[in-house]
Structure formats: structure tokens, C-alpha cells
Amino acid sequence: MMMRSIFITVLMGGVILLVFSCATVPTGPLAPGEVRLLRLDTPREGDMRRGIVFEVNIKFEAEGYPEISRVCFYWSGDGPTCTKIIKVKYGSPGTVNVELRTDSFGSYFLESYVQYIRNGKTHSTNVVVAHINVIR
């Protein structure tokens, strides 16, 4: 039983490292109309409560001013859940603001990607990840 506990602890540590190492941002040049996510900003722990809306800001870089159509999330693998965009601010970096709400509490890996229109077709960005704690 002790061996299994050690194995699970090491395995979970490896999974966490893998998740964060995969969340690195590509650095190559952007194609015209392309969007690349840089990071996912969430409220501080304690500001996210079960059943209460909280704001999430997604920083991005873009070539031009592509139309950002929606933002989707995975809550520790569950999803995707897509949500309405509150505001898009273009710049260096740009920001997409959305509001989220959950009826569950606990610790989650919140993963997000953005869908945008380029040359009349819908494209998805890279994924960015944040660790969050939702309290009662």
C-alpha cells in the first residue's frame, strides 16, 4: 500500500509538470489574421466562489484584428464549455474578457482556447492553462 501511495504521488507530480511544460507558447511568426494565446489570468484564490460569476482575462497576440468569435474552457478535462465574450481589446498584448461561473468547488486546471475567423473559416488557437481553487 505504501508503494502504491508513493507511485501515485510521483505520477501526479509528473502529470503536473507535463501540463505546465505543454502550456508553453509557440514563438514563431504569426500568419496574417492568426491569433496566439499567451496566458490565462484568473482572480486570486478566495475571489472565486461556487455559484458566483468571476472574470477571466485571456492575453493574446494577433496579426491584424481577427474576429474572435468565442472562448471555450475545459475544467480539469471536463468540457469544452464555451462562453460569451464580454469584451475584446486589441493591442500588444490584446485581451479577451469573459465571465465564468461554476456550481462546484475544489481545485481545477482551467484550460482555454479561442475560436476566431480567418479567411472566412473558423480556427482554434493554442491552449493556455491556469490552476484555480473555487471555494464554498
C-alpha positions in Angstrom: 0.0 0.0 0.0 2.9 2.4 0.8 4.5 1.7 -2.5 1.2 2.5 -4.4 0.9 5.8 -2.5 4.5 6.8 -3.5 3.8 5.8 -7.1 0.6 7.9 -7.3 2.4 10.9 -5.8 5.3 10.7 -8.3 2.8 10.1 -11.1 0.7 13.1 -10.2 3.9 15.3 -10.0 4.8 14.1 -13.5 1.4 14.9 -14.8 1.5 18.4 -13.3 5.0 19.1 -14.9 3.8 17.7 -18.2 0.7 20.0 -18.2 2.7 23.1 -17.4 5.5 22.3 -19.9 2.9 21.7 -22.7 1.4 25.1 -21.9 4.4 27.0 -23.3 3.6 29.5 -26.0 4.9 29.0 -29.6 7.3 31.7 -30.6 7.3 31.6 -34.4 5.9 34.5 -36.5 2.1 34.7 -36.9 0.4 34.3 -40.2 -1.9 37.2 -41.3 -5.1 37.0 -39.2 -3.7 34.4 -36.8 -4.2 34.6 -33.0 -1.9 33.1 -30.4 -2.8 32.9 -26.7 -0.2 34.0 -24.2 -1.7 33.4 -20.8 -4.9 33.0 -18.8 -5.4 35.4 -15.9 -7.9 34.4 -13.2 -8.9 36.1 -9.9 -6.9 35.3 -6.7 -7.8 32.4 -4.6 -10.7 33.3 -2.4 -12.2 35.6 -5.1 -13.7 32.6 -6.9 -16.7 31.2 -5.0 -19.1 28.5 -6.0 -22.2 29.9 -7.8 -20.7 33.5 -8.1 -19.6 34.9 -11.5 -15.9 35.7 -11.8 -14.0 37.4 -14.6 -11.2 35.7 -16.6 -8.8 37.6 -18.9 -7.0 35.9 -21.7 -3.9 37.7 -23.1 -3.2 37.1 -26.8 -1.2 38.4 -29.7 -2.6 38.7 -33.2 -1.6 39.7 -36.7 -4.1 42.3 -37.6 -7.6 42.4 -36.0 -9.1 39.0 -36.4 -12.7 38.4 -35.4 -12.7 36.5 -32.1 -15.9 34.5 -32.1 -15.9 32.5 -28.8 -13.9 31.3 -25.9 -14.0 27.7 -24.7 -12.9 26.1 -21.4 -12.1 22.6 -20.0 -12.5 22.2 -16.2 -9.8 19.6 -15.4 -10.7 17.7 -18.6 -14.5 18.2 -18.5 -15.8 20.2 -21.4 -15.5 22.0 -23.6 -17.8 24.7 -22.2 -17.9 27.7 -24.5 -19.0 31.2 -23.2 -20.0 34.6 -24.5 -17.2 37.1 -24.9 -17.7 40.3 -22.8 -15.0 42.4 -24.4 -12.0 42.2 -26.8 -9.2 44.7 -26.6 -6.6 44.6 -29.4 -3.1 45.7 -28.5 0.2 44.3 -27.6 -0.9 42.1 -25.9 -4.6 42.0 -26.6 -7.1 40.9 -24.0 -10.3 38.8 -24.2 -12.6 39.2 -21.2 -15.2 36.5 -20.3 -17.2 35.7 -17.2 -17.3 32.2 -15.7 -19.4 30.5 -13.0 -19.3 27.1 -11.5 -21.6 25.3 -9.2 -18.8 23.1 -7.9 -16.0 23.9 -5.6 -12.5 22.5 -5.5 -9.2 22.6 -7.3 -9.2 22.7 -11.1 -6.9 23.0 -14.1 -8.8 25.5 -16.2 -7.7 25.2 -19.9 -8.8 27.7 -22.5 -8.7 28.2 -26.2 -10.2 30.8 -28.5 -12.0 30.4 -31.8 -11.5 33.1 -34.4 -12.4 33.8 -38.0 -9.6 33.9 -40.6 -10.2 34.0 -44.3 -13.9 33.2 -43.7 -13.1 30.0 -41.8 -13.2 29.2 -38.0 -9.8 28.4 -36.5 -8.8 27.4 -32.9 -5.8 28.8 -31.0 -3.3 27.1 -28.8 -4.4 26.2 -25.3 -3.4 28.1 -22.1 -3.8 26.7 -18.6 -4.3 28.1 -15.1 -4.7 26.3 -11.8 -7.7 27.6 -9.8 -9.4 27.0 -6.5 -13.1 27.6 -6.2 -14.3 27.9 -2.6 -17.7 27.4 -1.0 
